[in-house]
Amino acid sequence: MKALRHGSFVIGAALTALLVATALVSLVWTPWSPTAIDVMQKLKPPSAQHWFGTDHFGRDVFSMIMVGARNSIVVGVVAVAIGCLSGVALGLLAAARGGWLEEAVMRFSDFTFAFPAVLSAILITALLGPGAVNSIIAIGIFNVPVFARLARGAAKSVWTRDFILAARAAGKGDLAITVEHVLPNVLSIIIVQATIQFALAILAEAGLSYLGLGTQPPYPSWGRMLNEAQTFLYLAPTLAIFPGIAIALSVLGLNLLGDGLRDLADPRLARRR
């Protein structure tokens, strides 16, 4: 199989599968309760009893990372779904209609891009209050113009193809052509972009949690684990190392997966490397 011979795709798929498997396992099993406090066991180094050690409250770090993976996936999937569904719909509509509607969608995208993702998320969570739901809303809103511009650009090139002219000659309207012909031809590009935005969403959620605006206690979050580890960096450096590695591997895996999917969807990109 061609996909199995693509290094980036295989490594990315393996790391992403590990992330998803960890999240799924955490639904039914963790070595310890991620919220159980045992002050007598605080700041223990990695051992057979606590594989990644314990934090300043005596909570098991490995269990917290497992549950943190689940929270990161939930935030990433929902935020990307919000951005993808809304953005793709706007982009396809802009490409199909053109004129003032296309101009309005593009100017809205430019306005949104003027604010960095984390800054936009901070503004929204500052107005609505901290929490996982508001983080999802903030990250999802930033994803809308990303998918809108991508879908619009890809769809515009499809609308110039001969089979679109044939569909028009057959009496099909803009909506039917968009659903039956344009969307299937841009779907692979959208899927690739979704994996990349998923990685950015996980990173944004970790950043918001680090600032105290994301997932709130007692639910574990990789970003908040990094924040709490700062105070004990010299006493227990593993408190920062393990969640940092979890974030890095997750983002790396999704980026490699997206890179591999892009090459597989368009072999010309792979031949240029």
N, C-alpha and C positions, 0 to 999 in steps of 0.2 A: 504494500500500500504506500502511495506517495507520501501521505501525511506522516507515516512512521519513519520516513527517511529524512524528514525535515527537523533539524536539531532544535531550533527555537520553538517549534510547535510541540515537540515531544517534552522538552524540559518545562515549558510553560503549562502544558496540560497536566504534567505530573505534579507540579507545585500547586496548581489550582485544584486538582483532585484531592491533594493532601489538605488544603484549606477547607474544602467542602466536607471531606470525610471527618475532619476534626469537629466541625460545627454539628454535623449530624450525630456523631457519637455523643457529643455533649448534651444532646436532648435526652438521652437515656442513661448516660453514665459519666461520672467524673470521679477521680480518685478520692476527692474530698469535696465537701460542700464549698463552693467558691465564696460564700458569704459567712461561713462559720468562723468566729473569732476565738482564738486560743492564745492569749497573751503570753502564756508560759512557753510557747513554741515560736515566738517572734524572731525574725531575722536569722532563721536557721539556714545553713548552706545546703546545696543539693545533696540528697541522700536517698537511700532505698525507700525511706518512708515518704519523703517529699522530694520528688524527682527534680524539681526546679527550685527547691527551697521554699521559704515562707517570707511574707512581708512583715511590716512593722505591727500588724494586728494579729499575726500568726496564721493568716490565711494561706492556703496552698496556692502557690504561683502557677503551677501547671494547670490546675483546675480553672483558675481565673483566665488563663490564656485560652483554654478550650472554649469557655463560655464567651470570652471576648471575640473569638472568631465568629461565633454565631451572631453576635450583635453587629459586627462589622459587615457580614454578608447581608443581613436583613436591611441595614441602612443603605448599603451599596445597591442592592437589587431594586428596592423600592424607589430610591432616588433616581437611578438610571432609567427605570421604567417610566417615571413621571416625565423626565426630560425627553426620553426617546419618543413616547407616544405623542406628547404635545408638540415637540420640535419637528418630528417627521411630518405630522399632519400639517403644520404651518408651512414647512418647506415645500411639500408637494403641492399645497394650495397655491403658494406663491409662484411656483414654476408653471402651474397649469393656467392661472389667471393672468399673471404678469401685471403690468401697469402700476397703478397706485398701490394696489394690495402688496405686490412684490416689494415695492419700495418701502412700504411701511414695515413689513416683516424684517427686511434687511437693516433698516434704521433702528428698529427695536433690538436686533441682535448686536449692532454696534454699540448701542447705549449700554447694554448689559455687559458686554466685553470690557467696557471702560472701567469696571470694578473687578478686581481680582476675586477669585472664587472664595478664598478664605475670608477676605474683607466683606464680601457680600453676605456670607454666612454669619459672620459676626454681627453685622448690622441687623439681619433678620432675627437672629436668636436674641439679640439685645432688646428688640422690640417685643417679640413674642414670648421671651423667656427661655432659659436653658432647657434642654431635654432632647431625647432621641427623635421624637416626632418633629420638632421644630428644626432639628439638624437635617432630617430627611427633606423637609420642605425647602430649606435654604439650598441644599446641594442640588435638589431636583430643579429648582428655578434656574440655577446657573447652567444646568445641562441643556435647557430648552434651546437657547440660541446656537449651541454647538451642533445639535442635531438638525436644527432648522437650516443653518447655512450649508451643512453637508448634504442634506436631502435636496435642497433647492438646487445646488450646483450639479449634483449627479443627475437629477431629474431633467434639468435644462438640456443636458447633452442627449438624454434619451428622447426628448420631445422632437429632436431634429432627425431622428432615424426614419428610414423608409417605411418600416412596419407601422409607425404611428400614422403616417399619411394614408396607409392602406386602411387602418382602423377608422380614420375619419371618413374616408370614402365609403366605408361600409355603414356609415350613419351613427357611429358610436359617439357619445358625448364625452366631455372632459372627465367627468367622474368615472365613467366606465373605463376609459383609456388609462386613467391614473391607477385604478385598482387592478385591472387585468394585465396591463403591459408595463407601466412605469415602475410601480412598486416592486414587482418581482425582479426587475433588472437592477434596482439599487439596494435590494435587501442585503446582499452580501457585504456591501460597503458599510451599511448601517450596523450590521452584526459586529464587524471588526471594530468599529468606533465604540460600540457599546462595551466591549471588553476593556478597551483603554479607559473609558470613562468610569467603569467599575473600579479600576485600580485607583483612579484619582478620587473617587468617592470614598474609598476606604481610607486613603491618605487624609482627605478633608475631615472625615469623621474623627480620625485620630487627633488631628490638629485641634478641632473644636473641643474634644474631650480633654485634651491637654490644657486648654485654656479654661476648662470648667463649664463650657457651654454645650457640650454634647451629652452623651449618656450619663445619667446621674446615679449616684450611689443608691442602693447597694449593688446595682448591676455592674459587673466588671467591664472595663473598656481598656483597650491597649493604650490609648492616649493618656488616660488618667493614671494608669499604672506607671507610665514614664514620668508624669508629673510628680507623683508621690515618691518615686524612687530617687529624685534629686537630693532630698534631704539625707538619704542614707547611702549616697553613692560610694563613699569610702568604706563604710561598714559592710555593705552588701551590694557590690556592683552588679551582681546577677539580676537584681530587681529591675535594672534598666536594660541589661543585655538581652534577656529573653523576650520581653515584649517588643524591643527594637528589632530583633531578628524576625519575629513573627510578622511585623509590619513590612519589613524589607522583602522577605520571601514572598509574601502575598502580592505586593505591588510588582515585584520582579516577575513572578509567575504569570500574572494577568497581562503584563506588557509583552512578555515573550509569546504568550498565547495569541494576543492580538497581532503581533508582528508575523507569527507563523500563519495565521488565518489570512492575513493580507497577501502574503506570498502565494498561498495556495489558491486564493480567489483570483489573483492576477499573476500568473507565472512570469510575466515580463519583468516584474519587479525583482524576482529572485535571480533572473539572468543578468540583471544590471550589476549585481553585487560581486 
